[in-house]
Structure formats: structure tokens, C-alpha cells
Amino acid sequence: MADTYDVVIAGAGHNALIVGCYLAKAGVRTLIVERSDRAGGSVATRELTGPGFKQDVCSVSHSLIMGNPLIRNDELQLLGKYGLTYNHPERISALLFDDGTVLEFWSDLDRTAASIAKISPIDADNYRRFVETVDRTLDMLVMGMFSVPPDPGAQAMMMNASPEGQELMRLQAISAWDLICEWIEHPKVRIALARYASETMMDPFDNGTGFGFYLILPYMYKFGLGIAVGGSGALADALVRCFEDHGGTIRLNAQVERILLEDQTARGLVLEGGEVIRAEKAVVAGLHVAQVFPHMVEGAELPPGFLHRIDVLKYAALQPMTVHLALKEPARFTVGQGIDDFYWVETGHADVDAFAQGFQELKRGIPRDDFAIYVQQFRADPTRVPEGMAQLHIYAFVPLDLKEGGREKWDQIGEEWANRFIENLRKIAPNVTEENILGKHFMTPLDITRYNTSLVNGDIQHLGFYSWQLGGNRPVPGWGQYRMPIDRLYLTAGSTHPGGGVTGGPGRNAAQVIFEDLGLDFDAVTS
Ligand SMILES: Cc1cc2nc3c(=O)[nH]c(=O)nc-3n(C[C@H](O)[C@H](O)[C@H](O)COP(=O)(O)OP(=O)(O)OC[C@H]3O[C@@H](n4cnc5c(N)ncnc54)[C@H](O)[C@@H]3O)c2cc1C
């Protein structure tokens, strides 16, 4: 390990790794410091349920990073040289309603529309028109995701200059549910789409969630679901290979305690135990914004109101609980027809009031066992399991902060709830018996925040995906372009544009800003 570095980066989530890769490729001496024993953060795969079964600890689908020039143009040769491969399943999801009907989503718009037509022929056309309408502006929106966001005032003026821009501003303000209702008539089709809108743990009935939904399905039709062969962690592994190949250094099991400040300038990192690592040119935090401010920068002179804005950040309405199963044989669903092969299967209410009531209770800290998705990664990537065997990953929507007992209560009730989710699964897939289950592992939302301490308040995207926390306003107005109000300190990761999720956007965008400030040519490392 070298004694001095040009740039030191706190945290080794996929965004921090991306920043590190571009810098190392440009010959910048870069060190990444990570508190856990593996790089990747929420992009991780482990044998949680026993040897041979590769389970995604957190993220599953990498659809969002598929539109990033990093992957589209293979700028870092992650695909060409460092062993990353993606599969894109055709059968995406099957939603089983409690009245016995099924709605299927395919990677193919026609097949999805055909499934919708069985419930509502008119909505099959409406849905197609919706996707085609979004598609007309999709390239521009994707370009915006993977660019440094403009100043929000300038952006608003730009958008206000055209009817399309004005419409985008309007739908940023409304709820996903309102947007869905503008296009779709049948309650069950509305609910199915709102389930997609809630996948990021957002309440689709909340104002400011419209834009998140607007993009998600048309984006998937264009770029695919993006399932990394070998597991979500294969992306992190490829980034580590790339980073080290270009001379970068990663230090694991090292907790960053604070940013080294001298004359109001970031000069390095101070680790737990007091060790100091100096950076000659820049310090990058690949952490949650509220981990850094104020805790890691005590004594810094910050702009008036800055810390208040961090205090009032709004987090996603819900949090995840996961249960991983290693199975002797695949789940056989007895409800619905021919849905065994779908990448994920979920159950849902056919009644809008019951559906909306669920979100209300979850937001008030009342756990429910009827909001869960059953993901079958091995259907898109057979390398995840020993030959002939199977796996299943339950992704459940729960509150971290329980109305009765607070978040600590999860340590007492976690196993009981894991078993409830498995019991519910058995109602639609009775062959998931105790004999079929070879290994079981669960993580409560509290366990998930312990696994990755950057998931402040259990928010899988670091901050809620609300309109006022997007673009140049993320993390807070005035500081949405990766430079923080301390000289030489930069922020990347989910607290910055284009937000959480496996987008790689915060990483690539922050790298561009750092390159500019260091007088480096970003184009030279992307060609
Ligand atoms: C259960 C779950 C399911 C998800 N599913 C999906 C999905 O299917 N698709 C999708 O697109 N997104 C999904 N997400 C969201 C997505 O995984 C994250 O938003 C994304 O990976 C965040 O990456 P990041 O690089 O911004 O930060 P993080 O992955 O949060 O990385 C932060 C890193 O910093 C480290 N760290 C924290 N504190 C310190 C410290 N003091 N010192 C040193 N290191 C520190 C952490 O250990 C971590 O490695 C999911 C998230 C969860 C939790």
C-alpha cells in the first residue's frame, strides 16, 4: 500500500467503485476504504443459505445501470475484460390477485398488453399508448440521468420552455397513483402498475412519486431487466478487478470515522482507532449524506441552513425485509397458469381500498404479511444454484420503526415474521415444504441497516425518490452537483443524482466533476 494518495474514497459501494475505476484508469493514485469485509455495499451476493446457492443480499435487478454509458459503451471494459455478463429474462413478473386472476409482465410490450387485455382490453391500448408516449422522451431523460444535473432554477426555465417540459414538471409533482389513473381505467391494472411504483419502497399514493413511476417500465422495455450472471455482486467484483488492474488500492475492514479537515479543506480520512490517511487532491464520500454531515465534519463552517436541510430529508415510506431459501426443487405455483418460470411472482389485493389501506398501515409502523414479492433469480441465471436445484428470495415491504416496540423489536420478532412470509408463500406454492427447504436465511430491516450502515433509516435508495429530492436538489438544494460545501470534498452514492438503485449514475457523474476539478480529460478514459 502506498503512503500517500491523490484521492481517497470512503465506502466501497458500486458508485464509489465506479469513481475509483475512472480515476485509477486516468493514473490517479486512489485508495478506497470500506468498513465491511467485501466491496460492493448493497450490490452483493453471498452463499447465505449454504454452499452452491448464491443469494443476492440486497439488490437483484440491474435494469437501471443498463442505460448508463458505463455499461452501454462498456467504458471500463467490465463486460469485455473484467468478467461481467448480463441476462435479460423474458418473463418478468406475475401478479396473482386475491380474486384468482393473474396479470403477467413480459420484457415484450405486446405480450404484456395481451395479458392486460384479458382483464381490460381498453387498458391494453392505454398501457401501450403510455409506454409509447414515455418512449418519445426516454432518450433525453436517460441522458439527464447520466449527466451532472443543471442548477434546478435553470432546469425549471428550460423545462418551462416547451409543452413536453411543462408536462414533465407536472408529473413530477403528482403521485404515481394519480399518474396511473390518468392513463388506466381498470382498478386491477392500476394496482398492478402501482406495485411497480412501490418497488423502491415508496408509497405510490404520496405526492412527488409520479416521475419515479413514469420511467420504470418504459426503461425496462428499452434496456432489459439486467440480471448479473453469478449474482448482483458480480458487478462489484468486476469493478474491483478493473480498479485494481489500473493500480487502485482497496482497504477492507476499515471504518472511516471522520474527514480530515485542515483550514476548512478536506485533506484525508481518519479511521476508527485514529489512523490518518492523507489525500493530496480530493476526498470522496461514497456514503449517505447524513453520515457525513454533521458527524464526520465536526468544526466545519457550513452554509446557513445546510444542516437543517439534511435534518428534514424525507426517507422512503417503507423498508425491506428479506428471506432467502435454498430449495431442492423449484416452487410450483398452484394459483395462476404457467407462471412457474416468471422471474418474480407476487400476490396482491384486487380491491383499491384494501391496497391503499396496506400502505397506510405500513407507514404507521404496523407490519403486514401481504406485501411481498417472491424472486427466483435462478430462472434468469442457472449458475446461482447447484444443477437441478432452486432458490427463492422473499422481498417483503415492512416498516423499520414499529409502532409497538420501535426498530429494536425486530430482533425479537424477526424469525416469526420470516416464517409468516414462508407460510404465505406455501398458500400459492405448497411444495415449498420444510423438506424442500435446504437452507433458510432472513434479514429484518434492522439487520439490513446493520449490514450496510449507509442505509440510514433503512432507505434502500439512501433518500426517498420524491420530486423535491431529485436532480440538482439531491441531496439538498444548492449542493446537487457532487461538490460539497467543504473544499476538495465530493459526495457520490445514492444521496446524489440520479439517486439510489443500481444506476452507477452518481459514480460516473461525480467522476466527471472530479476530473474537471483536477484538470483531467474524462473523454480520454471513456473511449
Ligand atoms: C434489500 C434491498 C434490495 C434492493 N433491490 C434493488 C434492486 O433490485 N435494484 C436496484 O436497482 N436497487 C436495489 N436496491 C438499492 C440499491 O442496491 C442501492 O441503492 C445501491 O446499491 C446503492 O449503492 P451506493 O454505491 O450508492 O451505496 P451503498 O451500496 O450504500 O454503499 C455504501 C458503502 O459504504 C460503506 N460504509 C458505510 N459507512 C462506512 C464507514 N463509516 N466507513 C467505511 N465504509 C463505510 C458500506 O459498507 C457500503 O459498502 C436494493 C437495496 C436493498 C437494501
PDBQT file of the ligand as one rigid body, heavy atoms in Angstrom, charges set to zero:
ROOT
HETATM    1  C1  LIG A 601     -32.923  -5.223   0.170  1.00  0.00    +0.000 C 
HETATM    2  C2  LIG A 601     -32.553  -4.305  -0.970  1.00  0.00    +0.000 A 
HETATM    3  C3  LIG A 601     -32.963  -4.623  -2.267  1.00  0.00    +0.000 A 
HETATM    4  C4  LIG A 601     -32.643  -3.776  -3.329  1.00  0.00    +0.000 A 
HETATM    5  N1  LIG A 601     -33.011  -4.144  -4.604  1.00  0.00    +0.000 NA
HETATM    6  C5  LIG A 601     -32.619  -3.375  -5.649  1.00  0.00    +0.000 A 
HETATM    7  C6  LIG A 601     -32.828  -3.824  -6.986  1.00  0.00    +0.000 A 
HETATM    8  O1  LIG A 601     -33.299  -4.942  -7.234  1.00  0.00    +0.000 OA
HETATM    9  N2  LIG A 601     -32.444  -2.991  -7.999  1.00  0.00    +0.000 N 
HETATM   10  C7  LIG A 601     -31.866  -1.774  -7.763  1.00  0.00    +0.000 A 
HETATM   11  O2  LIG A 601     -31.549  -1.051  -8.725  1.00  0.00    +0.000 OA
HETATM   12  N3  LIG A 601     -31.618  -1.352  -6.499  1.00  0.00    +0.000 NA
HETATM   13  C8  LIG A 601     -31.953  -2.130  -5.446  1.00  0.00    +0.000 A 
HETATM   14  N4  LIG A 601     -31.650  -1.741  -4.167  1.00  0.00    +0.000 N 
HETATM   15  C9  LIG A 601     -30.994  -0.434  -3.957  1.00  0.00    +0.000 C 
HETATM   16  C10 LIG A 601     -29.523  -0.452  -4.349  1.00  0.00    +0.000 C 
HETATM   17  O3  LIG A 601     -28.930  -1.678  -4.015  1.00  0.00    +0.000 OA
HETATM   18  C11 LIG A 601     -28.749   0.671  -3.649  1.00  0.00    +0.000 C 
HETATM   19  O4  LIG A 601     -29.467   1.892  -3.725  1.00  0.00    +0.000 OA
HETATM   20  C12 LIG A 601     -27.387   0.878  -4.290  1.00  0.00    +0.000 C 
HETATM   21  O5  LIG A 601     -26.684  -0.346  -4.346  1.00  0.00    +0.000 OA
HETATM   22  C13 LIG A 601     -26.596   1.918  -3.513  1.00  0.00    +0.000 C 
HETATM   23  O6  LIG A 601     -25.256   1.912  -3.945  1.00  0.00    +0.000 OA
HETATM   24  P1  LIG A 601     -24.259   3.065  -3.488  1.00  0.00    +0.000 P 
HETATM   25  O7  LIG A 601     -22.972   2.849  -4.179  1.00  0.00    +0.000 OA
HETATM   26  O8  LIG A 601     -24.931   4.355  -3.735  1.00  0.00    +0.000 OA
HETATM   27  O9  LIG A 601     -24.091   2.932  -1.912  1.00  0.00    +0.000 OA
HETATM   28  P2  LIG A 601     -24.026   1.695  -0.901  1.00  0.00    +0.000 P 
HETATM   29  O10 LIG A 601     -24.221   0.398  -1.600  1.00  0.00    +0.000 OA
HETATM   30  O11 LIG A 601     -24.976   2.019   0.191  1.00  0.00    +0.000 OA
HETATM   31  O12 LIG A 601     -22.519   1.733  -0.376  1.00  0.00    +0.000 OA
HETATM   32  C14 LIG A 601     -22.087   2.397   0.770  1.00  0.00    +0.000 C 
HETATM   33  C15 LIG A 601     -20.818   1.683   1.226  1.00  0.00    +0.000 C 
HETATM   34  O13 LIG A 601     -20.183   2.435   2.254  1.00  0.00    +0.000 OA
HETATM   35  C16 LIG A 601     -19.767   1.546   3.286  1.00  0.00    +0.000 C 
HETATM   36  N5  LIG A 601     -19.670   2.320   4.525  1.00  0.00    +0.000 N 
HETATM   37  C17 LIG A 601     -20.678   2.838   5.261  1.00  0.00    +0.000 A 
HETATM   38  N6  LIG A 601     -20.192   3.522   6.299  1.00  0.00    +0.000 NA
HETATM   39  C18 LIG A 601     -18.838   3.454   6.221  1.00  0.00    +0.000 A 
HETATM   40  C19 LIG A 601     -17.776   3.977   7.005  1.00  0.00    +0.000 A 
HETATM   41  N7  LIG A 601     -18.007   4.733   8.078  1.00  0.00    +0.000 N 
HETATM   42  N8  LIG A 601     -16.506   3.687   6.640  1.00  0.00    +0.000 NA
HETATM   43  C20 LIG A 601     -16.243   2.930   5.539  1.00  0.00    +0.000 A 
HETATM   44  N9  LIG A 601     -17.211   2.406   4.762  1.00  0.00    +0.000 NA
HETATM   45  C21 LIG A 601     -18.492   2.681   5.091  1.00  0.00    +0.000 A 
HETATM   46  C22 LIG A 601     -20.849   0.495   3.307  1.00  0.00    +0.000 C 
HETATM   47  O14 LIG A 601     -20.408  -0.680   3.960  1.00  0.00    +0.000 OA
HETATM   48  C23 LIG A 601     -21.092   0.306   1.806  1.00  0.00    +0.000 C 
HETATM   49  O15 LIG A 601     -20.191  -0.622   1.266  1.00  0.00    +0.000 OA
HETATM   50  C24 LIG A 601     -31.915  -2.586  -3.091  1.00  0.00    +0.000 A 
HETATM   51  C25 LIG A 601     -31.468  -2.289  -1.798  1.00  0.00    +0.000 A 
HETATM   52  C26 LIG A 601     -31.775  -3.131  -0.745  1.00  0.00    +0.000 A 
HETATM   53  C27 LIG A 601     -31.262  -2.795   0.630  1.00  0.00    +0.000 C 
ENDROOT
TORSDOF 0
